């Protein structure tokens, strides 16, 4: 399978995005923990080693390979603090599809258009590198994320995964897609 090249570092008007470094694992784990409220919507368990696991073995789809997984940190230009996390997989479910596993912006920086700016910059890179589609997996109960992704054009539903019945204790995900 041919892996399309995606930059280790890239930027938008206000952001710099680059691959996670070992010395940032603790900081990024804390940021991931800040977003753990999402677990009430997706039913996942808290993972106090999630970022360490991502950097060593990835967060992979079925039959995925670690070389195609990437975890990147998001910073506002000219500042040091990390304000977000972007986890992606290059080539799932086929080599021409770019998969967004996880995107989180620090709650202090939410509602400032940073996520939209990031994804629009990402879409530009994906078009240049000849990806055909981008997908994102979202919990059905995560209304803010569904609104976010659909406003960015990921409006085609590629699948539902999880429980078939809705209740407080059941969970399902929706896979949203945009053709590029």
Backbone bond lengths (Angstrom), bond angles and torsions (degrees), N, CA, C in turn:
res aa  C-N    CA-C-N  psi(-1)  N-CA   C-N-CA  omega(-1)  CA-C   N-CA-C  phi
1 X - - - 1.446 - - 1.523 108.69 -
2 X 1.288 116.91 130.92 1.452 122.74 178.27 1.520 109.53 -81.28
3 X 1.339 116.64 124.12 1.456 121.34 177.59 1.522 107.96 -92.79
4 X 1.315 116.65 122.30 1.454 120.51 178.42 1.527 108.85 -73.35
5 X 1.297 115.78 144.88 1.459 120.68 -176.96 1.520 109.53 -79.41
6 X 1.316 115.58 129.17 1.447 122.50 175.19 1.526 106.76 -126.99
7 X 1.327 118.34 136.46 1.470 120.23 -172.08 1.524 114.49 -65.41
8 X 1.324 115.11 143.45 1.457 121.97 174.59 1.520 110.67 -72.20
9 X 1.333 116.27 -24.70 1.454 121.95 177.85 1.524 108.29 -142.09
10 X 1.325 116.27 136.31 1.456 121.78 177.83 1.514 107.95 -153.26
11 X 1.326 116.66 170.52 1.452 118.55 -178.81 1.514 111.80 -146.98
12 X 1.308 113.93 165.40 1.450 123.52 173.13 1.523 106.13 -122.75
13 X 1.296 117.93 -168.39 1.463 121.00 -179.29 1.534 111.97 -58.46
14 X 1.346 117.16 -43.56 1.472 120.77 -176.68 1.514 114.98 -112.12
15 X 1.339 118.02 -7.01 1.460 120.51 -170.23 1.526 113.19 -122.42
16 X 1.325 114.44 151.83 1.464 122.70 168.99 1.524 106.03 -121.60
17 X 1.336 116.16 129.96 1.458 122.27 -178.12 1.517 107.40 -123.06
18 X 1.343 116.80 127.91 1.460 119.70 178.97 1.521 110.78 -147.60
19 X 1.342 114.80 160.92 1.459 120.58 -179.92 1.531 110.80 -58.06
20 X 1.316 115.20 141.68 1.458 122.64 177.19 1.523 110.20 -62.05
21 X 1.334 116.25 137.21 1.463 122.36 175.65 1.527 109.16 -104.34
22 X 1.317 116.11 153.76 1.466 121.01 -177.85 1.525 112.65 -53.06
23 X 1.331 117.08 -39.55 1.470 119.28 -176.49 1.533 112.63 -74.13
24 X 1.335 118.60 -1.66 1.459 122.54 178.81 1.530 113.02 -103.93
25 X 1.317 117.01 -3.23 1.466 121.20 -174.45 1.524 111.63 -55.90
26 X 1.317 118.15 -47.49 1.470 121.76 -177.09 1.538 110.83 -62.71
27 X 1.310 117.33 -44.12 1.472 122.14 179.86 1.527 110.20 -62.92
28 X 1.320 116.18 -44.70 1.469 120.40 -177.31 1.530 110.47 -71.54
29 X 1.324 118.57 -33.14 1.465 120.84 175.05 1.528 109.78 -61.13
30 X 1.317 117.91 -42.39 1.473 121.55 178.06 1.529 110.53 -61.72
31 X 1.320 116.63 -40.09 1.465 120.64 177.80 1.533 110.25 -65.83
32 X 1.320 116.67 -41.81 1.464 121.29 176.16 1.533 109.90 -59.69
33 X 1.322 116.82 -42.92 1.465 121.12 179.72 1.528 111.32 -64.10
34 X 1.327 116.75 -34.13 1.466 120.35 176.65 1.526 110.19 -59.17
35 X 1.315 117.05 -35.24 1.460 121.63 179.92 1.513 114.13 -87.74
36 X 1.321 117.93 10.19 1.463 120.69 -175.60 1.530 113.07 -67.94
37 X 1.331 117.90 -10.79 1.471 119.42 175.65 1.532 110.95 -59.21
38 X 1.312 117.07 -20.71 1.470 121.21 179.39 1.536 110.30 -62.37
39 X 1.327 116.84 -24.49 1.459 120.31 -179.56 1.522 112.46 -60.50
40 X 1.328 117.69 -25.72 1.469 119.68 176.51 1.526 111.29 -66.87
41 X 1.338 116.47 -20.27 1.466 121.19 -178.80 1.522 112.72 -101.13
42 X 1.347 117.15 -26.23 1.465 117.93 -176.35 1.526 113.74 -109.77
43 X 1.331 117.06 -6.89 1.454 120.91 176.26 1.514 115.27 74.71
44 X 1.335 118.03 7.55 1.465 120.02 -179.65 1.521 110.36 -75.69
45 X 1.309 115.41 159.81 1.457 121.90 176.97 1.519 109.53 -90.24
46 X 1.322 115.85 150.92 1.452 120.49 176.59 1.522 109.61 -63.83
47 X 1.309 116.99 134.12 1.462 122.93 -178.73 1.528 108.66 -121.59
48 X 1.327 116.17 100.30 1.475 119.93 -176.70 1.527 112.94 -76.82
49 X 1.317 117.27 3.04 1.470 122.21 176.36 1.536 110.83 -126.40
50 X 1.321 117.10 19.88 1.464 120.83 -174.05 1.530 112.63 -56.88
51 X 1.304 118.06 -49.75 1.464 120.71 -176.03 1.525 110.35 -67.31
52 X 1.319 118.05 -41.19 1.468 121.15 176.00 1.528 110.15 -59.49
53 X 1.323 116.12 -43.25 1.469 120.71 178.71 1.528 110.64 -63.78
54 X 1.329 116.41 -40.51 1.475 119.84 179.54 1.520 111.56 -61.91
55 X 1.321 117.07 -41.47 1.465 119.25 -175.98 1.528 111.80 -76.04
56 X 1.322 117.43 -25.08 1.471 119.22 -179.23 1.527 112.85 -94.74
57 X 1.352 117.10 -43.07 1.460 118.18 -175.76 1.523 113.80 -127.71
58 X 1.328 118.05 -0.78 1.460 121.30 176.21 1.514 113.55 80.05
59 X 1.306 115.40 172.23 1.460 124.35 172.71 1.522 104.29 -118.70
60 X 1.313 115.52 88.28 1.466 121.92 -163.28 1.517 114.14 -101.81
61 X 1.334 115.88 149.79 1.470 120.15 171.62 1.530 108.93 -75.38
62 X 1.330 118.29 172.28 1.465 119.79 176.22 1.535 110.83 -53.76
63 X 1.307 116.38 133.23 1.465 124.08 -179.15 1.528 113.62 62.81
64 X 1.334 116.79 17.58 1.462 120.93 179.22 1.520 112.01 -74.20
65 X 1.331 115.31 159.71 1.462 120.95 177.57 1.523 108.85 -122.06
66 X 1.319 115.66 141.53 1.454 121.74 -172.42 1.533 112.87 -60.57
67 X 1.309 118.00 -29.39 1.465 120.93 -179.05 1.530 112.63 -64.30
68 X 1.308 117.19 -17.56 1.461 120.55 -178.90 1.530 112.44 -100.67
69 X 1.316 116.25 0.43 1.465 121.71 177.30 1.521 108.84 -96.28
70 X 1.327 115.66 144.60 1.469 119.85 177.20 1.523 108.85 -142.55
71 X 1.336 115.24 134.98 1.460 121.27 171.64 1.523 106.85 -116.25
72 X 1.337 115.05 125.61 1.456 120.62 -177.67 1.526 109.71 -125.24
73 X 1.341 114.87 152.69 1.453 121.36 176.75 1.523 108.69 -105.36
74 X 1.311 114.52 152.53 1.463 121.94 -177.06 1.524 107.56 -116.86
75 X 1.321 115.41 129.40 1.466 121.60 176.77 1.518 109.26 -127.76
76 X 1.323 115.88 151.84 1.453 120.04 169.57 1.529 105.79 -80.54
77 X 1.333 116.80 135.66 1.467 121.16 -178.72 1.523 110.28 -52.55
78 X 1.308 114.48 144.57 1.468 123.53 176.88 1.518 114.25 67.01
79 X 1.325 118.52 12.79 1.462 120.86 174.00 1.516 108.39 -130.63
80 X 1.300 116.72 156.40 1.457 121.43 -177.58 1.524 114.87 -89.03
81 X 1.329 119.76 -37.54 1.470 118.39 -172.63 1.522 113.19 -60.20
82 X 1.308 114.93 142.15 1.462 121.83 174.33 1.521 107.32 -79.54
83 X 1.335 117.12 128.40 1.461 121.05 -177.32 1.526 112.73 -113.27
84 X 1.337 117.78 -0.71 1.453 118.70 -179.85 1.507 113.56 -168.82
85 X 1.334 114.05 169.32 1.465 123.76 -178.55 1.527 108.07 -130.89
86 X 1.317 116.38 138.75 1.464 122.32 174.96 1.522 107.98 -133.64
87 X 1.337 116.41 117.78 1.465 122.42 175.52 1.519 107.93 -110.59
88 X 1.324 116.31 130.11 1.463 120.29 -178.12 1.522 110.83 -136.86
89 X 1.314 113.96 160.08 1.458 121.00 174.75 1.525 107.26 -130.75
90 X 1.293 116.43 130.13 1.460 122.92 -174.18 1.526 109.97 -99.46
91 X 1.344 115.67 103.03 1.451 119.11 176.52 1.509 115.24 107.23
92 X 1.320 118.85 44.50 1.466 121.54 176.08 1.513 109.10 -135.55
93 X 1.278 120.51 130.96 1.466 128.78 3.80 1.526 113.94 -85.28
94 X 1.340 117.26 0.99 1.464 121.07 176.14 1.530 108.29 -141.07
95 X 1.317 119.01 165.77 1.472 121.23 -175.02 1.526 114.94 -60.13
96 X 1.326 118.24 -21.81 1.455 121.51 -176.30 1.526 113.42 -91.74
97 X 1.332 117.55 2.24 1.464 121.34 -177.42 1.522 110.74 -111.03
98 X 1.318 115.39 134.24 1.458 124.04 177.42 1.523 107.14 -102.74
99 X 1.323 117.11 127.54 1.459 121.61 -173.21 1.520 110.44 -112.92
100 X 1.324 116.51 127.08 1.467 121.57 176.34 1.528 107.41 -97.21
101 X 1.334 114.71 110.77 1.467 120.54 -179.16 1.523 111.71 -78.39
102 X 1.354 115.16 -41.98 1.458 119.05 -170.74 1.522 109.26 -159.51
103 X 1.317 115.49 133.50 1.454 122.27 174.05 1.515 106.97 -137.41
104 X 1.328 115.53 126.80 1.464 119.68 177.78 1.518 108.65 -142.42
105 X 1.335 115.09 134.17 1.452 122.55 174.62 1.529 107.68 -111.89
106 X 1.327 116.57 134.06 1.460 123.23 177.36 1.528 109.75 -46.77
107 X 1.345 116.50 135.62 1.468 120.25 -175.64 1.526 112.40 -58.27
108 X 1.339 118.51 -26.52 1.471 121.08 177.86 1.527 111.88 -69.42
109 X 1.329 116.86 -18.22 1.463 121.35 -176.41 1.526 113.39 -114.03
110 X 1.323 116.55 2.93 1.454 119.94 179.44 1.529 110.37 -71.26
111 X 1.307 116.22 159.15 1.468 124.53 178.82 1.530 112.85 64.88
112 X 1.326 116.57 26.19 1.462 121.34 176.12 1.536 111.05 -115.53
113 X 1.315 116.22 7.79 1.461 120.67 178.72 1.519 114.75 82.08
114 X 1.337 117.51 8.18 1.465 119.88 -178.02 1.522 112.04 -68.24
115 X 1.324 117.92 -41.41 1.465 120.66 178.76 1.520 111.57 -62.95
116 X 1.308 116.40 -43.07 1.466 120.72 178.10 1.521 110.56 -63.20
117 X 1.317 116.30 -44.64 1.468 120.58 178.40 1.530 110.86 -60.95
118 X 1.315 116.15 -43.40 1.461 121.34 179.65 1.527 110.43 -61.07
119 X 1.326 117.47 -50.99 1.465 120.51 -176.64 1.525 110.65 -66.03
120 X 1.306 118.51 -39.72 1.467 119.63 177.23 1.529 111.11 -62.12
121 X 1.338 117.39 -40.48 1.467 120.27 175.14 1.516 111.48 -64.18
122 X 1.322 116.50 -41.55 1.459 122.16 177.92 1.528 110.73 -61.20
123 X 1.324 117.27 -44.82 1.466 120.75 179.48 1.526 111.09 -60.33
124 X 1.325 117.08 -38.73 1.462 120.44 176.99 1.516 112.15 -61.03
125 X 1.331 116.59 -42.89 1.470 120.95 178.33 1.527 110.23 -65.31
126 X 1.324 116.74 -41.84 1.463 120.49 -178.19 1.527 111.44 -63.35
127 X 1.310 116.66 -38.38 1.467 120.36 177.32 1.525 109.63 -65.54
128 X 1.334 117.69 -43.42 1.467 121.65 179.36 1.520 111.88 -63.41
129 X 1.335 117.32 -35.88 1.462 120.60 -178.30 1.523 112.21 -89.45
130 X 1.323 116.22 8.98 1.465 123.10 171.33 1.529 114.82 69.81
131 X 1.331 116.94 31.30 1.462 118.31 168.54 1.519 107.75 -73.67
132 X 1.319 117.17 148.71 1.462 122.03 -179.96 1.523 112.83 -92.68
133 X 1.350 115.91 -26.34 1.464 119.71 -174.86 1.516 110.63 -153.90
134 X 1.321 114.14 159.03 1.464 121.26 172.50 1.524 106.76 -128.59
135 X 1.343 115.73 141.00 1.465 121.49 179.82 1.523 109.73 -128.77
136 X 1.321 114.89 151.35 1.462 121.71 174.14 1.517 108.42 -139.28
137 X 1.308 115.76 139.61 1.456 122.36 178.78 1.526 108.06 -101.40
138 X 1.338 116.82 128.28 1.460 121.74 -174.57 1.523 109.45 -135.15
139 X 1.314 115.76 139.45 1.459 119.81 173.89 1.519 109.48 -64.62
140 X 1.323 116.39 137.04 1.460 121.22 179.48 1.533 110.75 -60.71
141 X 1.320 117.43 -29.24 1.466 121.56 -179.92 1.531 113.10 -83.86
142 X 1.312 117.81 -4.69 1.467 121.84 -178.10 1.532 109.84 -92.48
143 X 1.332 116.03 75.19 1.464 121.40 -177.27 1.522 112.84 -57.91
144 X 1.337 120.29 -41.87 1.467 118.15 178.98 1.532 112.64 -58.93
145 X 1.325 117.44 -40.36 1.467 120.63 -179.92 1.530 111.44 -70.31
146 X 1.319 117.53 -38.80 1.468 119.76 177.96 1.521 109.54 -62.09
147 X 1.321 117.08 -44.30 1.474 120.42 177.46 1.531 110.42 -60.97
148 X 1.326 116.53 -46.19 1.461 122.17 -178.40 1.530 110.57 -57.01
149 X 1.322 116.92 -54.04 1.461 120.61 -175.39 1.528 112.38 -67.64
150 X 1.319 117.22 -39.61 1.468 117.99 -179.41 1.526 110.86 -69.37
151 X 1.329 118.46 -34.61 1.467 120.36 176.09 1.524 111.66 -64.55
152 X 1.321 117.58 -23.80 1.457 122.42 178.18 1.531 112.19 -91.62
153 X 1.321 116.64 6.19 1.450 120.60 173.43 1.513 115.97 98.24
154 X 1.320 118.96 0.96 1.460 120.76 176.13 1.526 107.15 -84.73
155 X 1.312 115.63 80.86 1.458 121.18 -171.56 1.523 114.42 -113.03
156 X 1.310 117.09 -8.37 1.463 120.26 178.28 1.524 109.10 -88.39
157 X 1.310 116.21 127.02 1.466 121.20 178.85 1.525 108.20 -88.10
158 X 1.328 116.36 120.95 1.461 121.48 179.78 1.520 112.35 -99.34
159 X 1.322 116.87 -12.90 1.459 117.93 177.56 1.512 112.87 172.79
160 X 1.342 114.50 159.46 1.454 123.88 171.82 1.510 106.61 -117.62
161 X 1.326 116.82 139.53 1.456 120.97 -178.65 1.518 108.55 -136.48
162 X 1.313 116.87 139.52 1.461 120.36 176.78 1.511 112.35 118.78
163 X 1.329 114.41 -153.20 1.458 121.14 -176.08 1.524 111.33 -67.13
164 X 1.324 115.71 147.25 1.468 121.46 -177.87 1.526 112.69 -90.71
165 X 1.327 116.92 -16.38 1.458 121.66 -176.87 1.530 108.58 -116.16
166 X 1.328 116.83 136.28 1.462 121.44 179.39 1.522 110.73 -85.75
167 X 1.331 115.26 131.54 1.464 121.78 172.23 1.523 106.77 -162.08
168 X 1.324 115.83 175.78 1.459 119.57 178.12 1.526 112.13 -63.55
169 X 1.319 116.87 -25.76 1.465 120.30 -175.35 1.535 113.47 -107.37
170 X 1.327 117.69 10.18 1.465 120.51 176.71 1.520 109.29 -115.81
171 X 1.344 115.50 156.34 1.458 120.53 -172.88 1.524 110.37 -143.64
172 X 1.318 114.44 148.35 1.461 120.34 176.78 1.523 108.87 -150.77
173 X 1.313 114.81 155.89 1.463 122.58 177.55 1.514 109.23 -118.09
174 X 1.311 113.88 155.30 1.456 121.74 175.21 1.535 106.72 -122.44
175 X 1.309 116.49 136.78 1.461 120.94 177.59 1.530 108.13 -102.80
176 X 1.344 114.66 116.12 1.459 121.15 -179.12 1.519 110.13 -101.55
177 X 1.332 116.47 146.47 1.460 120.81 -174.32 1.526 111.14 -137.80
178 X 1.309 115.13 149.75 1.466 122.38 172.13 1.519 107.45 -133.45
179 X 1.329 116.51 127.21 1.464 120.90 173.12 1.527 108.31 -76.86
180 X 1.317 116.40 139.66 1.464 120.53 -177.78 1.519 110.85 -103.20
